[in-house]
Amino acid sequence: MQPIQMRRINQVFEDKKIEDIPGTIVLELQSINFDSMVKPGMQIGITVGSRGIRNIQTIIRTIIEEVKKRGAKPFIITAMGSHGGATAEGQRKVLEKYDFTEASMGVPIKATMDVVELGTLDNGLTVYFDKIAYESDGIIAVNRVKVHTGFKSNIESGLHKILAVGLGNHKGASLVHALGVKGLKDYMVEFADVILNKAPILCGIGILENAYDETYRIVAAAPDDFKKVDTELLRECKAILPHLPVRHIDILIVQEMGKNISGTGMDTNIVGGILEYDPEEYTPPQIKRIIVLDLTDETAGNALGIGRADLITRRVYDRLDLNATYTNTITATFLERAKIPIVMDTEKEAFEVALKTIWNLPGTTPRVMIIKNTLRLDELYVSEPIWEEIDDRPNVKATGDWIPLTFDSNEQLQLKL
């Protein structure tokens, strides 16, 4: 078979971004009367989760400075449920991957798996909350608002989730996830409501990113406005969400996956795998084979979501931290997302197996796509059949000539993004 010809393309998405992040945060905090919330001497925790959020260091540093200006004593508190192997030390190490240390941030970083009980829902489920956060004088919840990887609703990932799951620690996160999609979709907000009523939540900072992973909007919210901010930012997120240029793909090659890319390593909103949705709102892609070439350094071996792939390289397999992956996956309760795909020694072998198993008629040119990860969909490679489908779209531009899909002497893919 002749080498498959590939072309590098650009997808053009909404590219508006915030130029002055510190200034925006200052104005947003003023809009919710931050001065009345913060008093001198108060111990105030600022949440940082395990997701890779663009400009998060700048955002957190600005909030720290605003707290200090008012005479209070800020600290960073880990808010990532069961991530980091469900240990305080493991969660500190996750933050270190994002350059969050006490030296770099100039404030203490506190982590614990201890929780307090704040009450129960009408169905009898106990609401757990981080002990350090509860004993503080105030908590500022900071999180990116985005579509969830398991369900569709008016509120998905955002401020409610950082409270119910992130600050629920392992025990709370496990309980929220215990009822699967229903627990997340129906009960996560109820858990957060109890927390908002009984824990010292000062305010929230909701972050929205554009398709280029840049900071698009930052909105401060008083506790009574968490629902409004989560709902409005999610609606806007769905309107600007990046996507693959076609629905039907024979082979999708994903160069890297990890928790800093998505909670499921590869965003299921992009590659498919959403468990509950309205067909009128979301149409999943039809991908015959997904190949994953590597894990990100930031994910520290946590490969939750690897079960969405069909083939992985030996490099991916060798970098797996099964304890971190299984702890996170069992907490999330979606066990299929941690199933190990077929492991091939090289990238070339993985691609050859994929080619043999896509059930195309002989002589059919396969629909192949290469992406860096599911956050970076502005630049990708596509084969000829895909290009023929999209070449007349105004938001798609070719950025190179046709290049054969080939492998080097180490059987590694030569076309990389």
N, C-alpha and C positions, 0 to 999 in steps of 0.2 A: 504493500500500500504506500502511495506517495505521502510525504509529510503533509499534515493538515496545515493549511495556511491560516494565519492569525493576523488580525489588525488591531493595533492599539487605538482606543477611542476615548473621548471625554464625554461624560454626561454633565450638562449644565443644570445646576439646581439653584434654589434661592440662596444667595450669598451674603445677605445683609448680616452684619455682626456688630456687636458693641465695641466701640473704639476705646472708650474710657470706662473700664470696668470698675475701678475704685470710686470714681465719681458717681457712677450709676448706683452703686451700693449705698453710698452716703445719702443720696437723694431718696432712695427707696426706704431706708431706715427712718429718715425724717418724716416720710409720708405716713408711717404707722406710729409716730410719736415715741420713738425709741428712747428719748430722754426720760420719759415717765416710767419706762420699764426697768432701766438700769440705774442702780444706786451704788454709791461708793462702798467698796468692801465686798460686794457680792461675788460669790464664786460662780462663774458662768461657763457652762460647757458648750462647746461648739462641735457638732457632729461631723465626722468624716467617715464615709463608707468605703467599700472596696471597689467601686466602679472607677473606671478611667474617665474623669470629667475634665475637659479642656479648661485651662486657667484656674483649676481648683486651688492651687497654692496662692495665687493672687487674690482669689475670692476669700479664702479663709484668713489670709494675712490682713486684708482690709477689715474684715469683721473683728478680728483680734484688736486691731488698732482702735476701732470705734468703741469697743468695750473698754479698753484701757483709758481712752480719753475721758470717760465718764467715771473713772476712779475704781472700776471693778477689776476683778482678777480672772481673766479668761484662761481656759484650758481646752485642749482638744480631747474629745471622747470618741473612742471607736464605736461605730454603729453599723455593724455588718452581720448581724444574726449569727450564723454558724460558720461563716467563712474563716479562713485561717486555721482550719482544723478544729474549730470550736474551742480555742484556747486564747487566753488573754495575750500570751506571748506570740502566738501565731498571728493574731490580729495586728499586733504592733509591727510584726515583720511585713505584713501586707502594706501597712502605711509607709514603711521604709522604702518599699518599691516605688512609691510615688513621691519620695523625698520628703516625707513628713517625719521629722525627728524633733526632739526637744531642742537640739542645737539649731536646726534650720528654721524652726518656727518661733523660737524664743518663749515658749510656754510649755507647761507640763502636758504630757500625753498620758491619759488614763484609760485603762482597759480592765474589764472584769467580765466573768461569766455569771457572777452573782446577780440575782434578780429579787425584786419584791413583788408581792401580789397586790394589785390595785383594785381588784373586784372581779366580777363575773359578768358574762353576757347573759341574755335571757335564755340562751340554750344551755347554760351551765359551764361554758368554757371559761377558764381562768385567764385573766389578763396579767401578763408578766412584764416587768419593766426593769431596765438596768439599774442596779443598786446605786452606783456612783451618780448616775444622772438624777435619780430620785432624791438623793441627799444633797444635791447641789442647790444653789439659790435660784438657778434658772438655766434653761436649755434653749439654745438656738438651733433649730433643725435645718440643716442644709442638704438639699438633694436635687439632682436633676429630675425633671419631669419628662417621662417618656412612655412610649407604648410598652406594655408588658409582653413577656415572651410566652405566656401560657393562656391568656384570655383577653377578651375585649370588653371594655366597659367605659363608663364616664370618668372613673378614677382608676388609674392603673399604677404605674410606678411614680413616686413623687414624695411629697411631704408626709402623707398618711403612711406610706410604706416604711419610711425611715424611722417612724415612731413604732409602728406595730411589729415590724420585722427586724429592722436594724438595731433598735434599742430594746427589742425583746430578747436579744442575745440567743443563745442556742435553744434555751427552753421555750421562749416565746415564739421564735421563728419556727421551731418544730411544730408548735401547736397551731399557728396560723396556717401552716402548710398541711397539717394532718388530714384535713378534709379535701385535699386536692384543689381542683379549680374552684369549687364552691367556697372553700375556706378563704381563698385569696380574693375571689370576686365579691362575695357577699359579706364575709366577716372581717376582712382586713380593715375596712373603714370603721366598723363597729369597735374593733380593738382600739383603733386610734382615737375614737371619740372618748372612750373611757380614759385613755392616757391624757388627752387634752383637758379633761375635767379634773383629773386627780394628780397629775404630775406637774412640776413647775416649768411648763413650756412657756417661754417668753414670746417667741415669734418663729417664723420660718423664712427661709430664703429659697425660692424655687428658681431653678436654672433651666433654660431651654436652649438647646443647641441646634444649629442648622445642619444641612446635609453634609457640610464640610467639617463637621465636628468643631465648629467655632461657636463661641458664646453669642447667642441670638437675642435672648431676653433674660433679665434678672428681675424677679418680683418679690418684694417683701410682703409677708402676710402676718397679721395678728392672728392669734389662735382661732378666733371666730371666723376668719376668712380662709382657713386651710382648704375647705371644700371648694370655695369659689376659685382660688388660685390653681389648685390641682386640676379642676375641671376645665378652666379656660386655657391653661397652658397645654393640657393634653389635646384639646381640640385643635389648637394651633400646631402642635407637634405632628398630628396626623395629616394636616394639610401640607406640611413641608417635608414629610418623611421621604428619605431617599429610597430607591428601589432598583432592582435589576431591570434592564431595559426590555426583557422579554420574559414570558411565563414558562415557555417550554425549552428546556435545556437537557441535552443528553449527558454531558459531563461538566460539572462545576468544580474547578480546582481552586481551593481556598488556601492561600499561602500560609496563613496563621490564624489561630483562634485562641481565645482566652477570656478570663473573667473581666479583664480591663476593656475588652471589646464588647461583651454582652454578658448578661447573667447566665446565658446558655452557651457561652463560648462563641457560637455563631448565632446571630440574632434570628430567631424563628420567624420574625416578621418579614425577614428577607429571604431565608432559605426554606421556609415552611416548617411546620411542627406546632403551630398554635392549636391548642386542644379545644377551645370553645370560642366560637365567633359567629357573627351574623353574616351569612353569605352575601348579603347586600352591601355590607361594609368592607369585607375583606375577602379577597380571592387568592388562595395560596398558589405559589409557583409549582410547576410540575417538573421536577428534576430527577432524572433516572439514577445518576450516580454522583455522589459528592466525595471528593478526595481532599483530605487535609494534610498539608505538608509539614506543619510545625506548630508548636505552642509558643505563645509570647513569653518573654522573660517575666513580665509582671504577674502572670497568672500563677507563678510558683508551683507548677505541676498540677494545679487544679484544672481538670479537663472535663468538668461537668458540661454536657452537651455533645461530647464526642460520639455518643450513640446516634446522633443525627447523620454522621458520616457513614459511608459505605466502605471506604478504604483509608488507611493512614500509613504513614511511613514508619520505618523502624525508629527514626529520630523522635517522632511523636511518642511512640510507645515507651522509649527509654526515658523520656522526660516526665512521664506520668507519675504523679504522687497519688497513689491509690487512697491513702488515708484522707487527704484533703478532698479528693474527688468524691469518695464514697460518703464522707461526713456531710458534705454540702448536698449531695444528691439525695441521700436518705432523708435529710431534713426537708428538702423540697418535695419529697415523696414521688417524684417522677423517675422511677428507677430505670426506665428505658433510655434515659438520657446519659447514663454512664456505661452502657453496654459497649464493649470493646469491638470495633470494626475489624475487618480483615487487615492484617499487618503485612506490608510488603517491605522488603529491605531497601528498595530505592524508589525514587519518584518515577522513574521510567517504568519499573515493574507495576507500580500502582496504576499508572495510566494505561498500560497495555491490558491489565485485567479489566479495567473499566470499559475499554473499547470492546472487549470480547463479550461483555454482559449487558449491552444496552439494547439488544434485540432489534437492531436496524437491518434493513435489507442489504444484501451485498452491493457494494458500490455507492451506498448512500454516504454523503459527506456528513460527519457528525456535527451536532450543534454543541460546540465547546466554548466555555467561558472561563477566564482566569481573573480572580479578584485577589487583592491583598488581604482584606478581611471584610467583614460585613459592615464596618463603619466607613470604609473607604470605597465608595461606589462611583466616584467621579472619574476615576481612571481604571480601565479594565481592557482585557484582550477578548476579542470575539472571533469565531470562525466565520467562514463565508456565508453559510445559510442564515446566521443571526444578523450579519451585516446587511444582507439583502432585505431583511425585514425592517430594519431601523434606519437605513441610510438617508431617508427623506425626512426624518424628524428634525425639527428646528433646534431641539436641545441636545442633539447628538452630533459630534464632530470627529472625524478621523484625524489622528495626530501622527500617523506614520504609514509607511507602505506595508504591503503584505510580507509577513515573515513566517518561515516554516516553524512549526512546533517541534523542536528538537531538544536533545539532552546532551550534556557535556560528558567528558570522559568518566566522571563519577556518577553518571546516570541521574544527574540533577537537571531539572527544568531550566532551560536557558532564558526563557521569557519570564522575567520577574518584575514586579511593580515596586 
